[in-house]
Amino acid sequence: MSIYWFTATAGSSAHTYYERFNDAAMWAPKSRGQVPTAVAVFPTDFSIRPLADQTHNITHWTEFDRGGHFAALETPNLLTTDLRAFFHTLT
């Protein structure tokens, strides 16, 4: 957060969230996508599959017991293996 304070960019950073949540299209019902989608859930992530299934075509779902928001830095081998497994299903 300090970087926003020091560079005086907190307002412009928060504006994207304001626009998203004050857009009527954000809350309108959406059709379910057809693109195959993979989800990797790490311990620090919050995700509920039934909500994700409503708008996404989830074909690969993995829950990990370690890692976090920056999985590529924290557990690169786990993430890479999971990405490869997902893309292998598409060929």
Buried (B, 14 or more C-beta within 10 A) or exposed (E): EEEEEEEEEEEEEEEEEEEEEEEEEEEEEEEEEEEBBBBBBBEEBEEEEEEBBEEBEBEBBBEBEEBEEEBEEBBEEBBEEBBEEBEEEEE
